Amino acid sequence: MTTSSSLTARQIWTRNRGIALAVVLLLVGAVAIAVVRSQTKHGDLDPRSADPRGSRAVAELLADRGVTTRVVTTLDAARRAAGPDTTLLVAVPDLLSHRQQTRLAKTTASSGGRTVLVAPGDWSVGRLAPDVTASPVTTVETTLDPDCTLPEARRAGSAETGGIRYRTTVSDADACYPSERRATLLRVPAASGTGDTVLLGAPDILLNNRLDKQGNASLALQLLGSRPHLVWYLPSLADSSAAETDGRKSFFDLLPPGWLWGTLQLFVAAVLAAFWRGRRFGPLVPEKLPVVIRASETTEGRARLYRKADARDRASAALRSMARTRLTPLVGVPAPQAHTPEALLPALSACLPDSGEQGLHSLLFGAPARDDAALIALTDRLDALEREVRRS
């Protein structure tokens, strides 16, 4: 006899509907928060945003000094805007593909203007600023002293430039705000012409909530206000130039930095949780029960669980199994063969000649009860069979 122990679709839904509802609520909440935020702010380092992480304050101060600020979101618009009277600020250089970075670097190298790169990492610094390398370890300090001869830095004094650190082989570059012999603000003159490239290790001096700290405002206004026009380039993944096959980022390139270590940590945490929740190693330790429970109460409790789960198949199997176990010694069948029809049924037929072997097989090894009435009838028949065997 085979008894199915798999759960039905209704049972699976009943057991897991709470988790499913929680997941749906989380997704709805995340979408609602995203919609609200998308309507109330432009984003980080956006000169149109008045949020703490926006940069509207520095744009307003520059406007008071006659510097116009224009926001562009495509590479082509940024390249067209580059010129000797323009400062081109690239807000998130690491969002650009390698092909985009190469095209932008060719334009800025001969534009004669100033290019400001905000916190470029290993992904972009080598192409946008040749002969410059970025340290993989960021600074611990946020506020640093200039310690260089760059006029803008000396006038601003201490500023919050702590972040990514840079090193260059260009002899006439200005390395300012150093941390452990690496600069967090680096100005590299152009190889030809009057332009230059400025690398900022951190965006703090441009943020609304940090502009009034230390010499941040002075440093930001001097670096961005050296030309009458400021073009604020906010790279976007929707830019058509980012979808070009040559140099397009892979899926892993679009993931945030540190995703590999994060995945490894999650894997280790999952293994530790499995050991924690899994079965303990070693032999079982017997423990005294705090109370003594009567066998009848245990039977009733288990029966209620079967009834609540509509597990008539398991209940039928349990009743037949116990009946076979009790009948085996009465008809002289070895205990290991109690659940083998070929050994038990002939012995029962010999003990009860009037009972057909086919009927005994249906009673002791038949299909599960279809409803509660059939289950009760099966119990009565098994009891009657056991009484008859005992009397014979």
Residue pairs with C-beta under 8 A, 6 or more apart in sequence:
1 317
1 320
1 365
1 366
3 313
3 314
3 316
3 317
3 368
4 313
5 314
7 15
11 309
40 51
41 49
41 50
41 51
41 54
42 48
42 49
42 51
42 54
43 49
43 53
43 54
43 234
44 53
44 54
44 91
44 203
45 53
45 54
45 55
45 91
45 92
45 118
45 203
45 206
45 207
45 234
46 54
46 55
46 56
46 71
46 91
46 232
46 234
47 54
47 55
47 56
47 58
47 59
47 69
47 71
47 232
48 54
48 56
48 59
48 71
49 55
49 56
49 208
50 56
50 57
50 208
51 208
52 207
52 208
52 209
53 207
53 208
53 209
54 207
54 208
55 206
55 207
55 208
55 232
56 208
57 208
57 211
58 206
58 208
58 211
58 217
58 220
58 221
58 224
59 69
59 230
59 232
61 217
61 221
62 69
62 221
62 224
62 225
62 230
63 69
65 221
65 225
66 228
67 224
67 225
67 227
67 228
67 229
67 230
68 228
68 229
68 230
69 230
69 231
69 232
70 81
70 229
70 230
70 231
70 232
71 232
71 234
72 78
72 81
72 231
72 232
72 233
72 234
73 233
73 234
73 235
73 236
73 238
73 239
74 236
74 239
74 240
74 241
75 96
75 100
75 103
75 104
75 235
75 239
75 241
75 242
76 241
77 233
78 88
78 90
78 104
78 231
78 233
79 103
79 104
79 107
81 88
81 229
81 231
82 88
82 107
82 108
82 111
82 113
82 115
82 231
83 111
83 112
83 113
83 229
84 111
84 112
84 113
84 193
84 194
84 195
84 227
85 113
85 227
85 228
85 229
86 111
86 113
86 114
86 227
86 229
86 230
86 231
87 113
87 114
87 115
87 116
87 223
87 224
87 225
87 226
87 227
87 229
87 230
87 231
88 108
88 111
88 113
88 114
88 115
88 116
88 231
88 233
89 115
89 116
89 118
89 224
89 230
89 231
89 232
89 233
90 96
90 104
90 115
90 116
90 117
90 118
90 120
90 128
90 233
90 235
91 118
91 203
91 232
91 233
91 234
91 235
92 118
92 119
92 234
92 235
93 101
93 117
93 118
93 119
93 120
93 121
93 123
93 124
93 125
93 128
93 235
94 119
94 120
94 121
94 123
94 124
95 235
95 236
95 237
96 104
96 124
96 235
96 242
97 242
97 244
97 247
97 248
97 249
98 127
98 247
98 249
99 241
99 244
99 246
99 247
99 248
100 235
100 239
100 241
100 242
100 247
101 124
101 127
101 128
102 127
102 247
103 241
104 128
105 127
105 128
105 129
105 130
108 115
108 128
108 195
108 197
109 190
109 191
109 192
109 195
110 190
110 192
110 193
110 195
111 193
111 195
112 190
112 193
112 194
112 195
113 195
113 227
114 195
114 196
114 197
114 198
114 223
114 226
114 227
115 128
115 195
115 196
115 197
115 198
116 197
116 198
116 200
116 223
116 224
117 124
117 125
117 128
117 129
117 197
117 198
117 199
117 200
118 200
118 203
118 206
119 163
119 164
119 200
119 201
119 202
119 203
120 128
120 129
120 134
120 164
120 199
121 134
121 164
121 257
122 134
122 136
123 253
125 132
125 133
125 134
125 166
125 199
126 132
126 133
128 197
129 168
129 186
129 188
129 197
129 199
131 168
131 169
131 170
131 188
132 166
132 167
132 168
132 170
132 186
132 188
132 199
133 166
133 167
133 168
134 164
134 165
134 166
135 164
135 165
135 166
135 167
135 182
137 165
138 162
138 163
138 164
138 165
138 201
139 162
139 163
139 165
139 179
139 180
139 184
139 201
140 162
140 179
141 162
141 179
142 160
142 162
142 202
142 204
143 158
143 159
143 160
143 162
143 213
143 214
144 158
144 159
144 160
144 161
144 162
144 177
144 178
144 179
144 184
145 157
145 158
145 177
146 153
146 154
146 156
146 157
146 158
146 159
146 176
146 177
147 176
147 177
147 178
148 154
148 174
148 175
148 176
148 177
148 178
148 183
149 174
150 174
150 176
150 185
150 187
152 219
152 222
152 223
153 159
153 174
153 176
153 177
153 185
153 219
155 218
155 222
156 215
156 216
156 218
156 219
156 222
157 214
157 215
157 218
158 214
158 215
159 177
159 205
159 214
159 215
159 216
159 218
159 219
160 202
160 204
160 205
160 210
160 213
160 214
160 216
161 176
161 177
161 184
161 185
161 200
161 201
161 202
161 204
161 205
161 219
162 177
162 179
162 184
162 201
162 202
162 204
163 184
163 200
163 201
163 202
163 203
163 204
164 184
164 201
164 202
165 179
165 180
165 182
165 183
165 184
165 201
166 175
166 182
166 183
166 184
166 186
166 199
166 201
167 175
167 182
167 183
168 175
168 186
168 188
170 188
170 189
172 189
173 186
173 187
173 188
173 189
174 186
174 187
175 182
175 183
175 185
175 186
176 183
176 184
176 185
176 186
176 187
177 183
177 184
177 185
177 201
178 184
183 201
184 200
184 201
184 202
185 198
185 199
185 200
185 201
185 219
186 198
186 199
187 196
187 197
187 198
187 199
188 196
188 197
188 198
188 199
189 195
189 196
190 196
190 197
198 223
200 206
200 223
204 210
204 213
204 216
205 211
205 216
205 217
205 219
205 220
206 220
210 216
211 217
211 220
224 230
235 242
236 242
237 254
242 248
242 249
252 259
303 315
305 311
306 312
306 314
306 315
307 372
312 368
312 369
312 370
312 371
312 372
312 374
312 375
313 368
313 369
315 369
315 375
316 368
316 369
316 375
316 378
317 368
319 378
319 379
319 382
320 363
320 364
320 365
320 366
320 378
320 382
321 339
323 364
323 382
323 385
323 386
324 338
324 339
324 344
324 364
325 335
325 338
326 386
327 338
327 344
327 348
327 385
327 386
327 389
328 334
328 335
328 337
328 338
328 344
329 335
330 351
330 389
330 390
331 344
331 347
331 348
331 350
331 351
331 389
332 347
333 343
333 344
333 347
334 343
337 343
337 344
338 344
341 361
341 364
341 365
344 364
345 357
345 360
345 361
345 364
346 357
348 355
348 357
348 360
348 389
349 355
349 356
349 357
349 360
351 389
351 392
352 360
352 388
352 389
352 392
355 385
360 385
363 378
363 381
363 382
363 385
364 382
369 375
369 377
369 378
